[in-house]
Amino acid sequence: MHNCSTICPSFAPNWRLSSNSSMPRASCLIRRHFIDTWLPAFAATDARFDFEAQNGARRVVERFFDNVVIEATVQFVEENHQTVREMKARLRATRKVSAAAKAELVELISDRLREPLAPLLFAVEVLLLEESLSAPGLEAIQVLHRNAKQEDQEIGDLLKLIGEMQISK
């Protein structure tokens, strides 16, 4: 089987540059035009180009354009396989980054929000046990306690929500 670029070097670079899904259709149209127009036109100018020679030329032209379509299709498939491999690699990298970002967010919330809240809650609970607090002081400590517990609950809910987030595979 001949390579299209060895049969017609001026044609091969054109189909290689414009490899896409419409290439096979364009090749079929050019093939049909060549067979229906050029071969009869040449036969009209040269008596030696008889019916048998025309059929031989037709087979060569058909084989050439079949090879062009086959090579273009193979190239198109190879390019698409490469594109799919690249997309999968980017997706894996994105998943790794997403997983790392999720872990960093959990760590940030735990370290910066939840850990400092624990000693505060402990101190407020100790103060609530203090009998010498005035009524306004006790009320202020109760507000602090309620708000700190609510903050702790919201941080817990946020961590739970982040933990439930799926990094798709």
C-alpha positions as CSV (number, residue, x, y, z in Angstrom):
1,M,0.0,0.0,0.0
2,H,1.4,3.4,-1.0
3,N,1.5,6.3,1.4
4,C,-0.6,9.2,0.2
5,S,2.3,11.6,0.6
6,T,4.5,9.5,-1.8
7,I,1.7,9.2,-4.4
8,C,0.8,12.9,-4.3
9,P,3.2,14.9,-2.2
10,S,1.4,18.2,-2.8
11,F,-1.9,16.9,-1.6
12,A,-0.8,15.1,1.6
13,P,0.3,18.2,3.6
14,N,-3.2,19.8,2.9
15,W,-5.1,16.9,4.5
16,R,-2.7,16.6,7.3
17,L,-3.1,20.2,8.3
18,S,-6.9,20.1,8.1
19,S,-7.5,16.8,9.7
20,N,-11.0,16.8,11.0
21,S,-14.2,14.9,10.7
22,S,-15.2,16.5,7.3
23,M,-12.0,15.4,5.6
24,P,-13.3,12.0,4.5
25,R,-16.4,13.6,2.9
26,A,-14.2,16.1,1.1
27,S,-11.9,13.4,-0.2
28,C,-14.9,11.4,-1.5
29,L,-16.2,14.5,-3.4
30,I,-12.8,15.2,-4.9
31,R,-12.5,11.5,-5.8
32,R,-15.9,11.5,-7.5
33,H,-15.2,14.7,-9.4
34,F,-11.8,13.4,-10.5
35,I,-13.3,10.1,-11.8
36,D,-16.4,11.7,-13.4
37,T,-14.7,14.7,-15.0
38,W,-10.9,14.3,-15.4
39,L,-10.7,10.7,-16.6
40,P,-13.3,11.3,-19.4
41,A,-11.7,14.6,-20.3
42,F,-8.3,13.0,-20.6
43,A,-9.8,10.1,-22.6
44,A,-11.2,12.7,-25.0
45,T,-7.8,14.1,-25.7
46,D,-5.8,10.9,-26.0
47,A,-7.0,7.9,-28.0
48,R,-4.6,5.5,-26.3
49,F,-6.6,6.1,-23.0
50,D,-9.2,3.5,-23.9
51,F,-11.9,1.9,-21.7
52,E,-9.4,-0.6,-20.2
53,A,-6.9,2.2,-19.4
54,Q,-9.7,4.3,-17.9
55,N,-10.7,1.4,-15.6
56,G,-7.1,0.9,-14.5
57,A,-6.7,4.7,-13.9
58,R,-10.1,4.6,-12.0
59,R,-8.8,1.8,-9.7
60,V,-5.6,3.7,-9.0
61,V,-7.5,6.9,-8.2
62,E,-10.0,5.0,-6.0
63,R,-7.1,3.3,-4.1
64,F,-5.3,6.6,-3.7
65,F,-8.3,8.4,-2.2
66,D,-9.2,5.3,-0.1
67,N,-5.7,5.5,1.4
68,V,-6.1,9.3,2.0
69,V,-9.3,8.7,3.9
70,I,-7.8,5.8,5.8
71,E,-4.7,7.8,6.8
72,A,-6.8,10.8,7.7
73,T,-9.1,8.7,9.8
74,V,-6.2,7.0,11.6
75,Q,-4.6,10.4,12.3
76,F,-7.9,11.8,13.5
77,V,-8.3,8.8,15.9
78,E,-4.7,9.1,17.2
79,E,-5.1,12.8,17.8
80,N,-8.3,12.2,19.7
81,H,-6.8,9.4,21.8
82,Q,-4.0,11.8,22.7
83,T,-6.5,14.5,23.6
84,V,-8.4,12.1,25.8
85,R,-5.2,11.0,27.5
86,E,-4.3,14.6,28.2
87,M,-7.8,15.4,29.5
88,K,-7.6,12.4,31.9
89,A,-4.2,13.5,33.1
90,R,-5.5,17.0,33.8
91,L,-8.6,15.6,35.5
92,R,-6.3,13.4,37.8
93,A,-4.2,16.5,38.6
94,T,-7.4,18.5,39.3
95,R,-8.6,15.8,41.7
96,K,-5.3,15.8,43.5
97,V,-5.5,19.6,43.9
98,S,-9.1,19.4,45.0
99,A,-8.3,16.7,47.6
100,A,-5.3,18.7,48.8
101,A,-7.5,21.9,49.0
102,K,-10.2,20.0,50.9
103,A,-7.6,18.6,53.4
104,E,-6.1,22.1,53.8
105,L,-9.6,23.6,54.4
106,V,-10.4,21.0,57.1
107,E,-7.0,21.6,58.7
108,L,-7.5,25.4,58.6
109,I,-11.0,25.2,60.2
110,S,-9.8,22.8,62.9
111,D,-6.6,24.7,63.7
112,R,-7.8,28.3,63.4
113,L,-11.4,28.1,64.5
114,R,-12.1,25.0,66.6
115,E,-8.9,24.6,68.6
116,P,-9.0,28.2,70.0
117,L,-12.7,27.8,70.8
118,A,-12.1,24.8,73.2
119,P,-10.2,26.8,75.9
120,L,-12.7,29.6,75.6
121,L,-15.6,27.2,76.2
122,F,-13.8,25.6,79.1
123,A,-13.2,29.0,80.7
124,V,-16.8,30.1,80.2
125,E,-18.1,26.9,81.7
126,V,-15.8,27.4,84.7
127,L,-17.0,30.9,85.1
128,L,-20.6,29.7,85.0
129,L,-19.9,27.7,88.2
130,E,-18.6,30.8,90.0
131,E,-21.1,31.8,92.7
132,S,-19.7,35.2,93.3
133,L,-20.8,36.6,89.8
134,S,-23.3,39.4,89.8
135,A,-26.6,38.9,87.9
136,P,-25.4,41.1,84.9
137,G,-22.0,39.3,84.9
138,L,-23.7,35.9,85.0
139,E,-26.0,36.9,82.1
140,A,-23.0,38.1,80.1
141,I,-21.2,34.8,80.7
142,Q,-24.3,32.8,79.7
143,V,-24.5,34.8,76.4
144,L,-20.8,34.0,75.8
145,H,-21.4,30.4,76.6
146,R,-24.4,30.1,74.3
147,N,-22.6,31.9,71.5
148,A,-19.4,29.8,71.9
149,K,-21.5,26.6,71.9
150,Q,-23.4,27.7,68.8
151,E,-20.1,28.6,67.1
152,D,-18.7,25.2,68.0
153,Q,-21.8,23.5,66.6
154,E,-21.5,25.5,63.4
155,I,-17.8,24.6,63.0
156,G,-18.7,21.0,63.6
157,D,-21.5,21.2,60.9
158,L,-19.1,22.8,58.5
159,L,-16.5,20.1,59.1
160,K,-19.1,17.4,58.6
161,L,-20.3,19.0,55.4
162,I,-16.7,19.2,54.1
163,G,-16.1,15.6,55.1
164,E,-19.2,14.6,53.1
165,M,-18.0,16.4,50.0
166,Q,-16.9,13.8,47.4
167,I,-13.9,14.3,45.2
168,S,-15.1,12.3,42.2
169,K,-12.8,9.6,40.9
